[in-house]
Amino acid sequence: MQELNYEKNSKVLSHKDEVISFKCELQENLQKAMKEFVEQHPNWDQYRILQAAIAGFLMQKGFQNRDLTRLYIGNMFSMSFED
């Protein structure tokens, strides 16, 4: 399985954001699907997909946090929110 690219995405991160890296193993079919999606949608990358997925999951489970909502919406709609 191809390793994920661990470079920071400057579109999503601002100078105020903290970045915490973690390694995770993905099932091969999930890795392939994510790779195909990124190839078809060049404005997305693996970090944006994972951030949107995790934020969306937490929001669906009832976690309410303004920063989380901003991250989710920013990733989904390529928006940047300034405080």
Distance bins in CASP14 RR format, pairs under 12 A and 6 or more apart:
PFRMAT RR
TARGET T0000
AUTHOR 0000-0000-0000
RMODE 2
METHOD distances of the structure
MODEL  1
1 24 0 0 0 0 0 1 0 0 0 0 0
1 25 1 0 0 1 0 0 0 0 0 0 0
1 26 1 0 0 1 0 0 0 0 0 0 0
1 27 0 0 0 0 1 0 0 0 0 0 0
1 28 1 0 1 0 0 0 0 0 0 0 0
1 29 0 0 0 0 0 1 0 0 0 0 0
1 30 0 0 0 0 1 0 0 0 0 0 0
1 31 1 0 1 0 0 0 0 0 0 0 0
1 32 0 0 0 0 1 0 0 0 0 0 0
1 34 0 0 0 0 0 1 0 0 0 0 0
1 35 0 0 0 0 0 1 0 0 0 0 0
2 25 0 0 0 0 0 1 0 0 0 0 0
2 26 0 0 0 0 1 0 0 0 0 0 0
2 28 0 0 0 0 1 0 0 0 0 0 0
2 31 1 0 0 1 0 0 0 0 0 0 0
2 32 0 0 0 0 1 0 0 0 0 0 0
2 34 0 0 0 0 0 1 0 0 0 0 0
2 35 1 0 0 1 0 0 0 0 0 0 0
2 38 0 0 0 0 0 1 0 0 0 0 0
2 46 0 0 0 0 0 1 0 0 0 0 0
3 23 0 0 0 0 1 0 0 0 0 0 0
3 24 0 0 0 0 0 1 0 0 0 0 0
3 25 0 0 0 0 0 1 0 0 0 0 0
3 26 0 0 0 0 0 1 0 0 0 0 0
3 31 0 0 0 0 1 0 0 0 0 0 0
3 35 0 0 0 0 0 1 0 0 0 0 0
3 46 0 0 0 0 0 1 0 0 0 0 0
4 21 0 0 0 0 1 0 0 0 0 0 0
4 22 0 0 0 0 0 1 0 0 0 0 0
4 23 0 0 0 0 1 0 0 0 0 0 0
4 24 0 0 0 0 1 0 0 0 0 0 0
4 25 0 0 0 0 1 0 0 0 0 0 0
4 26 1 0 0 1 0 0 0 0 0 0 0
4 30 0 0 0 0 0 1 0 0 0 0 0
4 31 0 0 0 0 1 0 0 0 0 0 0
4 34 0 0 0 0 1 0 0 0 0 0 0
4 35 0 0 0 0 0 1 0 0 0 0 0
4 38 0 0 0 0 0 1 0 0 0 0 0
4 45 0 0 0 0 1 0 0 0 0 0 0
4 46 1 0 1 0 0 0 0 0 0 0 0
4 47 0 0 0 0 1 0 0 0 0 0 0
4 49 0 0 0 0 0 1 0 0 0 0 0
4 50 0 0 0 0 1 0 0 0 0 0 0
5 21 0 0 0 0 0 1 0 0 0 0 0
5 34 0 0 0 0 0 1 0 0 0 0 0
5 35 0 0 0 0 0 1 0 0 0 0 0
5 38 0 0 0 0 0 1 0 0 0 0 0
5 45 1 0 0 1 0 0 0 0 0 0 0
5 46 1 0 0 1 0 0 0 0 0 0 0
5 47 0 0 0 0 1 0 0 0 0 0 0
5 50 0 0 0 0 0 1 0 0 0 0 0
6 19 0 0 0 0 1 0 0 0 0 0 0
6 20 0 0 0 0 0 1 0 0 0 0 0
6 21 1 0 0 1 0 0 0 0 0 0 0
6 22 0 0 0 0 1 0 0 0 0 0 0
6 23 0 0 0 0 1 0 0 0 0 0 0
6 24 0 0 0 0 0 1 0 0 0 0 0
6 45 0 0 0 0 0 1 0 0 0 0 0
6 46 0 0 0 0 1 0 0 0 0 0 0
6 47 0 0 0 0 1 0 0 0 0 0 0
6 50 0 0 0 0 0 1 0 0 0 0 0
7 13 0 0 0 0 0 1 0 0 0 0 0
7 19 0 0 0 0 0 1 0 0 0 0 0
7 21 0 0 0 0 0 1 0 0 0 0 0
7 45 0 0 0 0 1 0 0 0 0 0 0
7 46 0 0 0 0 0 1 0 0 0 0 0
7 47 0 0 0 0 1 0 0 0 0 0 0
8 14 0 0 0 0 0 1 0 0 0 0 0
8 15 0 0 0 0 0 1 0 0 0 0 0
8 17 0 0 0 0 1 0 0 0 0 0 0
8 18 0 0 0 0 0 1 0 0 0 0 0
8 19 1 0 0 1 0 0 0 0 0 0 0
8 20 0 0 0 0 0 1 0 0 0 0 0
8 21 0 0 0 0 1 0 0 0 0 0 0
8 45 0 0 0 0 0 1 0 0 0 0 0
8 47 1 0 0 1 0 0 0 0 0 0 0
8 48 0 0 0 0 0 1 0 0 0 0 0
8 51 0 0 0 0 0 1 0 0 0 0 0
9 17 0 0 0 0 0 1 0 0 0 0 0
9 19 0 0 0 0 1 0 0 0 0 0 0
9 38 0 0 0 0 0 1 0 0 0 0 0
9 43 0 0 0 0 0 1 0 0 0 0 0
9 44 0 0 0 0 1 0 0 0 0 0 0
9 45 1 0 1 0 0 0 0 0 0 0 0
9 46 0 0 0 0 1 0 0 0 0 0 0
9 47 1 0 1 0 0 0 0 0 0 0 0
9 48 1 0 0 1 0 0 0 0 0 0 0
9 49 0 0 0 0 0 1 0 0 0 0 0
9 50 0 0 0 0 0 1 0 0 0 0 0
9 51 0 0 0 0 1 0 0 0 0 0 0
9 52 0 0 0 0 0 1 0 0 0 0 0
9 74 0 0 0 0 0 1 0 0 0 0 0
9 75 0 0 0 0 1 0 0 0 0 0 0
9 78 0 0 0 0 0 1 0 0 0 0 0
9 80 0 0 0 0 0 1 0 0 0 0 0
10 17 0 0 0 0 0 1 0 0 0 0 0
10 19 0 0 0 0 0 1 0 0 0 0 0
10 45 0 0 0 0 0 1 0 0 0 0 0
10 47 0 0 0 0 0 1 0 0 0 0 0
10 48 0 0 0 0 0 1 0 0 0 0 0
10 80 0 0 0 0 0 1 0 0 0 0 0
11 17 0 0 0 0 0 1 0 0 0 0 0
11 42 0 0 0 0 0 1 0 0 0 0 0
11 43 0 0 0 0 1 0 0 0 0 0 0
11 44 0 0 0 0 1 0 0 0 0 0 0
11 45 0 0 0 0 1 0 0 0 0 0 0
11 47 0 0 0 0 1 0 0 0 0 0 0
11 48 1 0 0 1 0 0 0 0 0 0 0
11 51 0 0 0 0 0 1 0 0 0 0 0
11 74 0 0 0 0 1 0 0 0 0 0 0
11 75 0 0 0 0 1 0 0 0 0 0 0
11 78 1 0 0 1 0 0 0 0 0 0 0
11 79 0 0 0 0 0 1 0 0 0 0 0
11 80 1 0 0 1 0 0 0 0 0 0 0
12 19 0 0 0 0 1 0 0 0 0 0 0
12 43 0 0 0 0 0 1 0 0 0 0 0
12 44 0 0 0 0 0 1 0 0 0 0 0
12 45 0 0 0 0 1 0 0 0 0 0 0
12 46 0 0 0 0 0 1 0 0 0 0 0
12 47 1 0 0 1 0 0 0 0 0 0 0
12 48 1 0 1 0 0 0 0 0 0 0 0
12 49 0 0 0 0 0 1 0 0 0 0 0
12 50 0 0 0 0 0 1 0 0 0 0 0
12 51 1 0 0 1 0 0 0 0 0 0 0
12 52 0 0 0 0 1 0 0 0 0 0 0
12 55 0 0 0 0 0 1 0 0 0 0 0
12 70 0 0 0 0 0 1 0 0 0 0 0
12 71 1 0 0 1 0 0 0 0 0 0 0
12 72 0 0 0 0 0 1 0 0 0 0 0
12 73 0 0 0 0 0 1 0 0 0 0 0
12 74 1 0 0 1 0 0 0 0 0 0 0
12 75 1 0 0 1 0 0 0 0 0 0 0
12 76 0 0 0 0 0 1 0 0 0 0 0
12 78 0 0 0 0 1 0 0 0 0 0 0
12 79 0 0 0 0 0 1 0 0 0 0 0
12 80 0 0 0 0 1 0 0 0 0 0 0
12 81 0 0 0 0 0 1 0 0 0 0 0
13 19 1 0 0 1 0 0 0 0 0 0 0
13 20 0 0 0 0 0 1 0 0 0 0 0
13 45 0 0 0 0 0 1 0 0 0 0 0
13 47 0 0 0 0 1 0 0 0 0 0 0
13 48 0 0 0 0 0 1 0 0 0 0 0
13 51 0 0 0 0 1 0 0 0 0 0 0
13 71 0 0 0 0 0 1 0 0 0 0 0
13 74 0 0 0 0 0 1 0 0 0 0 0
13 75 0 0 0 0 0 1 0 0 0 0 0
13 80 0 0 0 0 0 1 0 0 0 0 0
14 67 0 0 0 0 0 1 0 0 0 0 0
14 70 0 0 0 0 0 1 0 0 0 0 0
14 71 0 0 0 0 0 1 0 0 0 0 0
14 74 0 0 0 0 0 1 0 0 0 0 0
14 80 1 0 0 1 0 0 0 0 0 0 0
14 81 0 0 0 0 1 0 0 0 0 0 0
14 82 0 0 0 0 1 0 0 0 0 0 0
14 83 0 0 0 0 1 0 0 0 0 0 0
15 80 0 0 0 0 0 1 0 0 0 0 0
15 82 0 0 0 0 0 1 0 0 0 0 0
15 83 0 0 0 0 0 1 0 0 0 0 0
16 67 0 0 0 0 0 1 0 0 0 0 0
16 70 0 0 0 0 0 1 0 0 0 0 0
16 80 0 0 0 0 0 1 0 0 0 0 0
16 81 0 0 0 0 0 1 0 0 0 0 0
16 82 0 0 0 0 1 0 0 0 0 0 0
16 83 1 0 0 1 0 0 0 0 0 0 0
17 47 0 0 0 0 0 1 0 0 0 0 0
17 51 0 0 0 0 0 1 0 0 0 0 0
17 67 0 0 0 0 1 0 0 0 0 0 0
17 70 0 0 0 0 0 1 0 0 0 0 0
17 71 0 0 0 0 1 0 0 0 0 0 0
17 80 0 0 0 0 0 1 0 0 0 0 0
17 81 0 0 0 0 0 1 0 0 0 0 0
17 83 0 0 0 0 0 1 0 0 0 0 0
18 67 0 0 0 0 0 1 0 0 0 0 0
19 47 0 0 0 0 1 0 0 0 0 0 0
19 51 0 0 0 0 0 1 0 0 0 0 0
20 51 0 0 0 0 0 1 0 0 0 0 0
20 54 0 0 0 0 0 1 0 0 0 0 0
21 47 0 0 0 0 0 1 0 0 0 0 0
21 50 0 0 0 0 0 1 0 0 0 0 0
22 47 0 0 0 0 0 1 0 0 0 0 0
22 50 0 0 0 0 1 0 0 0 0 0 0
22 54 0 0 0 0 0 1 0 0 0 0 0
24 30 0 0 0 0 0 1 0 0 0 0 0
24 31 0 0 0 0 0 1 0 0 0 0 0
24 46 0 0 0 0 0 1 0 0 0 0 0
24 50 0 0 0 0 1 0 0 0 0 0 0
24 53 0 0 0 0 0 1 0 0 0 0 0
24 54 0 0 0 0 0 1 0 0 0 0 0
25 31 0 0 0 0 1 0 0 0 0 0 0
26 32 0 0 0 0 1 0 0 0 0 0 0
26 33 0 0 0 0 1 0 0 0 0 0 0
26 34 1 0 0 1 0 0 0 0 0 0 0
26 35 0 0 0 0 0 1 0 0 0 0 0
26 46 0 0 0 0 1 0 0 0 0 0 0
26 49 0 0 0 0 0 1 0 0 0 0 0
26 50 0 0 0 0 1 0 0 0 0 0 0
26 53 0 0 0 0 0 1 0 0 0 0 0
27 33 0 0 0 0 1 0 0 0 0 0 0
27 34 0 0 0 0 0 1 0 0 0 0 0
28 34 0 0 0 0 0 1 0 0 0 0 0
28 35 0 0 0 0 0 1 0 0 0 0 0
29 35 0 0 0 0 0 1 0 0 0 0 0
29 36 0 0 0 0 0 1 0 0 0 0 0
30 36 0 0 0 0 0 1 0 0 0 0 0
30 37 0 0 0 0 0 1 0 0 0 0 0
30 46 0 0 0 0 0 1 0 0 0 0 0
30 49 0 0 0 0 0 1 0 0 0 0 0
30 50 0 0 0 0 0 1 0 0 0 0 0
30 53 0 0 0 0 0 1 0 0 0 0 0
31 37 0 0 0 0 0 1 0 0 0 0 0
31 38 0 0 0 0 0 1 0 0 0 0 0
31 46 0 0 0 0 1 0 0 0 0 0 0
31 49 0 0 0 0 0 1 0 0 0 0 0
31 50 0 0 0 0 0 1 0 0 0 0 0
32 38 0 0 0 0 0 1 0 0 0 0 0
32 39 0 0 0 0 0 1 0 0 0 0 0
33 39 0 0 0 0 0 1 0 0 0 0 0
33 40 0 0 0 0 0 1 0 0 0 0 0
33 46 0 0 0 0 0 1 0 0 0 0 0
33 49 0 0 0 0 1 0 0 0 0 0 0
33 53 0 0 0 0 0 1 0 0 0 0 0
34 40 0 0 0 0 0 1 0 0 0 0 0
34 41 0 0 0 0 0 1 0 0 0 0 0
34 44 0 0 0 0 1 0 0 0 0 0 0
34 45 0 0 0 0 1 0 0 0 0 0 0
34 46 1 0 0 1 0 0 0 0 0 0 0
34 47 0 0 0 0 0 1 0 0 0 0 0
34 48 0 0 0 0 0 1 0 0 0 0 0
34 49 1 0 1 0 0 0 0 0 0 0 0
34 50 0 0 0 0 1 0 0 0 0 0 0
34 52 0 0 0 0 0 1 0 0 0 0 0
34 53 0 0 0 0 1 0 0 0 0 0 0
35 41 0 0 0 0 0 1 0 0 0 0 0
35 44 0 0 0 0 0 1 0 0 0 0 0
35 45 0 0 0 0 0 1 0 0 0 0 0
35 46 0 0 0 0 1 0 0 0 0 0 0
35 49 0 0 0 0 0 1 0 0 0 0 0
36 44 0 0 0 0 0 1 0 0 0 0 0
36 46 0 0 0 0 0 1 0 0 0 0 0
36 49 0 0 0 0 0 1 0 0 0 0 0
37 43 0 0 0 0 0 1 0 0 0 0 0
37 44 1 0 0 1 0 0 0 0 0 0 0
37 45 0 0 0 0 1 0 0 0 0 0 0
37 46 0 0 0 0 1 0 0 0 0 0 0
37 48 0 0 0 0 0 1 0 0 0 0 0
37 49 1 0 0 1 0 0 0 0 0 0 0
37 50 0 0 0 0 0 1 0 0 0 0 0
37 52 0 0 0 0 0 1 0 0 0 0 0
37 53 0 0 0 0 0 1 0 0 0 0 0
38 44 1 0 1 0 0 0 0 0 0 0 0
38 45 1 0 1 0 0 0 0 0 0 0 0
38 46 1 0 0 1 0 0 0 0 0 0 0
38 47 0 0 0 0 0 1 0 0 0 0 0
38 48 0 0 0 0 1 0 0 0 0 0 0
38 49 1 0 0 1 0 0 0 0 0 0 0
38 50 0 0 0 0 0 1 0 0 0 0 0
39 45 0 0 0 0 0 1 0 0 0 0 0
39 46 0 0 0 0 0 1 0 0 0 0 0
41 48 0 0 0 0 1 0 0 0 0 0 0
41 49 0 0 0 0 1 0 0 0 0 0 0
41 78 0 0 0 0 0 1 0 0 0 0 0
42 48 0 0 0 0 0 1 0 0 0 0 0
42 78 0 0 0 0 0 1 0 0 0 0 0
43 49 0 0 0 0 0 1 0 0 0 0 0
43 75 0 0 0 0 0 1 0 0 0 0 0
43 76 0 0 0 0 0 1 0 0 0 0 0
43 77 0 0 0 0 0 1 0 0 0 0 0
43 78 1 0 0 1 0 0 0 0 0 0 0
44 50 0 0 0 0 0 1 0 0 0 0 0
44 51 0 0 0 0 0 1 0 0 0 0 0
44 52 0 0 0 0 1 0 0 0 0 0 0
44 53 0 0 0 0 0 1 0 0 0 0 0
44 75 0 0 0 0 1 0 0 0 0 0 0
44 76 0 0 0 0 0 1 0 0 0 0 0
44 77 0 0 0 0 0 1 0 0 0 0 0
44 78 0 0 0 0 1 0 0 0 0 0 0
45 51 0 0 0 0 1 0 0 0 0 0 0
45 52 0 0 0 0 0 1 0 0 0 0 0
45 75 0 0 0 0 0 1 0 0 0 0 0
45 78 0 0 0 0 0 1 0 0 0 0 0
46 52 0 0 0 0 0 1 0 0 0 0 0
46 53 0 0 0 0 0 1 0 0 0 0 0
46 75 0 0 0 0 0 1 0 0 0 0 0
47 53 0 0 0 0 0 1 0 0 0 0 0
47 54 0 0 0 0 0 1 0 0 0 0 0
47 71 0 0 0 0 0 1 0 0 0 0 0
47 75 0 0 0 0 1 0 0 0 0 0 0
48 54 0 0 0 0 0 1 0 0 0 0 0
48 55 0 0 0 0 0 1 0 0 0 0 0
48 71 0 0 0 0 0 1 0 0 0 0 0
48 72 0 0 0 0 0 1 0 0 0 0 0
48 74 0 0 0 0 1 0 0 0 0 0 0
48 75 1 0 1 0 0 0 0 0 0 0 0
48 76 0 0 0 0 1 0 0 0 0 0 0
48 77 0 0 0 0 0 1 0 0 0 0 0
48 78 0 0 0 0 1 0 0 0 0 0 0
48 79 0 0 0 0 0 1 0 0 0 0 0
49 55 0 0 0 0 0 1 0 0 0 0 0
49 56 0 0 0 0 0 1 0 0 0 0 0
49 75 0 0 0 0 1 0 0 0 0 0 0
49 76 0 0 0 0 0 1 0 0 0 0 0
50 56 0 0 0 0 0 1 0 0 0 0 0
50 57 0 0 0 0 0 1 0 0 0 0 0
50 71 0 0 0 0 0 1 0 0 0 0 0
50 72 0 0 0 0 0 1 0 0 0 0 0
50 75 0 0 0 0 1 0 0 0 0 0 0
51 57 0 0 0 0 0 1 0 0 0 0 0
51 58 0 0 0 0 0 1 0 0 0 0 0
51 67 0 0 0 0 0 1 0 0 0 0 0
51 68 0 0 0 0 0 1 0 0 0 0 0
51 70 0 0 0 0 0 1 0 0 0 0 0
51 71 1 0 0 1 0 0 0 0 0 0 0
51 72 0 0 0 0 1 0 0 0 0 0 0
51 73 0 0 0 0 0 1 0 0 0 0 0
51 74 0 0 0 0 1 0 0 0 0 0 0
51 75 1 0 1 0 0 0 0 0 0 0 0
51 76 0 0 0 0 1 0 0 0 0 0 0
52 58 0 0 0 0 0 1 0 0 0 0 0
52 59 0 0 0 0 0 1 0 0 0 0 0
52 68 0 0 0 0 0 1 0 0 0 0 0
52 69 0 0 0 0 0 1 0 0 0 0 0
52 71 0 0 0 0 1 0 0 0 0 0 0
52 72 1 0 0 1 0 0 0 0 0 0 0
52 73 0 0 0 0 1 0 0 0 0 0 0
52 74 0 0 0 0 1 0 0 0 0 0 0
52 75 1 1 0 0 0 0 0 0 0 0 0
52 76 1 0 1 0 0 0 0 0 0 0 0
52 77 0 0 0 0 1 0 0 0 0 0 0
52 78 0 0 0 0 0 1 0 0 0 0 0
52 79 0 0 0 0 0 1 0 0 0 0 0
53 59 0 0 0 0 0 1 0 0 0 0 0
53 60 0 0 0 0 0 1 0 0 0 0 0
53 71 0 0 0 0 0 1 0 0 0 0 0
53 72 0 0 0 0 1 0 0 0 0 0 0
53 75 0 0 0 0 1 0 0 0 0 0 0
53 76 0 0 0 0 0 1 0 0 0 0 0
54 60 0 0 0 0 0 1 0 0 0 0 0
54 61 0 0 0 0 0 1 0 0 0 0 0
54 63 0 0 0 0 0 1 0 0 0 0 0
54 68 0 0 0 0 1 0 0 0 0 0 0
54 71 0 0 0 0 1 0 0 0 0 0 0
54 72 0 0 0 0 1 0 0 0 0 0 0
54 75 0 0 0 0 1 0 0 0 0 0 0
55 61 0 0 0 0 0 1 0 0 0 0 0
55 62 0 0 0 0 0 1 0 0 0 0 0
55 63 0 0 0 0 1 0 0 0 0 0 0
55 64 0 0 0 0 0 1 0 0 0 0 0
55 65 0 0 0 0 1 0 0 0 0 0 0
55 66 0 0 0 0 0 1 0 0 0 0 0
55 67 0 0 0 0 1 0 0 0 0 0 0
55 68 1 0 1 0 0 0 0 0 0 0 0
55 69 1 0 0 1 0 0 0 0 0 0 0
55 70 0 0 0 0 1 0 0 0 0 0 0
55 71 1 0 1 0 0 0 0 0 0 0 0
55 72 1 1 0 0 0 0 0 0 0 0 0
55 73 0 0 0 0 1 0 0 0 0 0 0
55 74 0 0 0 0 1 0 0 0 0 0 0
55 75 1 0 0 1 0 0 0 0 0 0 0
55 76 0 0 0 0 1 0 0 0 0 0 0
56 62 0 0 0 0 0 1 0 0 0 0 0
56 63 0 0 0 0 1 0 0 0 0 0 0
56 65 0 0 0 0 0 1 0 0 0 0 0
56 68 0 0 0 0 1 0 0 0 0 0 0
56 69 0 0 0 0 1 0 0 0 0 0 0
56 71 0 0 0 0 1 0 0 0 0 0 0
56 72 1 0 1 0 0 0 0 0 0 0 0
56 73 0 0 0 0 0 1 0 0 0 0 0
56 74 0 0 0 0 0 1 0 0 0 0 0
56 75 0 0 0 0 1 0 0 0 0 0 0
56 76 0 0 0 0 1 0 0 0 0 0 0
57 63 0 0 0 0 1 0 0 0 0 0 0
57 68 0 0 0 0 0 1 0 0 0 0 0
57 72 0 0 0 0 1 0 0 0 0 0 0
58 64 0 0 0 0 1 0 0 0 0 0 0
58 65 0 0 0 0 1 0 0 0 0 0 0
58 67 0 0 0 0 0 1 0 0 0 0 0
58 68 1 0 0 1 0 0 0 0 0 0 0
58 69 0 0 0 0 1 0 0 0 0 0 0
58 71 0 0 0 0 1 0 0 0 0 0 0
58 72 0 0 0 0 1 0 0 0 0 0 0
59 65 0 0 0 0 1 0 0 0 0 0 0
59 66 0 0 0 0 0 1 0 0 0 0 0
59 67 0 0 0 0 0 1 0 0 0 0 0
59 68 1 0 0 1 0 0 0 0 0 0 0
59 69 1 0 0 1 0 0 0 0 0 0 0
59 70 0 0 0 0 0 1 0 0 0 0 0
59 71 0 0 0 0 1 0 0 0 0 0 0
59 72 1 0 0 1 0 0 0 0 0 0 0
59 73 0 0 0 0 1 0 0 0 0 0 0
59 75 0 0 0 0 0 1 0 0 0 0 0
59 76 0 0 0 0 0 1 0 0 0 0 0
60 68 0 0 0 0 0 1 0 0 0 0 0
60 72 0 0 0 0 0 1 0 0 0 0 0
61 68 0 0 0 0 0 1 0 0 0 0 0
62 68 0 0 0 0 0 1 0 0 0 0 0
62 69 0 0 0 0 0 1 0 0 0 0 0
63 69 0 0 0 0 1 0 0 0 0 0 0
63 71 0 0 0 0 0 1 0 0 0 0 0
63 72 0 0 0 0 0 1 0 0 0 0 0
64 72 0 0 0 0 0 1 0 0 0 0 0
65 71 0 0 0 0 1 0 0 0 0 0 0
65 72 0 0 0 0 1 0 0 0 0 0 0
66 72 0 0 0 0 0 1 0 0 0 0 0
66 73 0 0 0 0 0 1 0 0 0 0 0
66 81 0 0 0 0 1 0 0 0 0 0 0
66 83 0 0 0 0 0 1 0 0 0 0 0
67 73 0 0 0 0 0 1 0 0 0 0 0
67 74 0 0 0 0 0 1 0 0 0 0 0
67 81 0 0 0 0 1 0 0 0 0 0 0
67 83 0 0 0 0 1 0 0 0 0 0 0
68 74 0 0 0 0 0 1 0 0 0 0 0
68 75 0 0 0 0 0 1 0 0 0 0 0
68 81 0 0 0 0 0 1 0 0 0 0 0
69 75 0 0 0 0 0 1 0 0 0 0 0
69 76 0 0 0 0 0 1 0 0 0 0 0
69 79 0 0 0 0 0 1 0 0 0 0 0
69 81 0 0 0 0 1 0 0 0 0 0 0
70 76 0 0 0 0 0 1 0 0 0 0 0
70 77 0 0 0 0 0 1 0 0 0 0 0
70 79 0 0 0 0 1 0 0 0 0 0 0
70 80 0 0 0 0 1 0 0 0 0 0 0
70 81 1 0 1 0 0 0 0 0 0 0 0
70 82 0 0 0 0 0 1 0 0 0 0 0
70 83 0 0 0 0 1 0 0 0 0 0 0
71 77 0 0 0 0 0 1 0 0 0 0 0
71 79 0 0 0 0 0 1 0 0 0 0 0
71 80 0 0 0 0 0 1 0 0 0 0 0
71 81 0 0 0 0 1 0 0 0 0 0 0
72 79 0 0 0 0 0 1 0 0 0 0 0
72 81 0 0 0 0 0 1 0 0 0 0 0
73 79 1 0 0 1 0 0 0 0 0 0 0
73 80 0 0 0 0 0 1 0 0 0 0 0
73 81 1 0 0 1 0 0 0 0 0 0 0
74 80 1 0 0 1 0 0 0 0 0 0 0
74 81 1 0 0 1 0 0 0 0 0 0 0
74 82 0 0 0 0 0 1 0 0 0 0 0
75 81 0 0 0 0 0 1 0 0 0 0 0
END
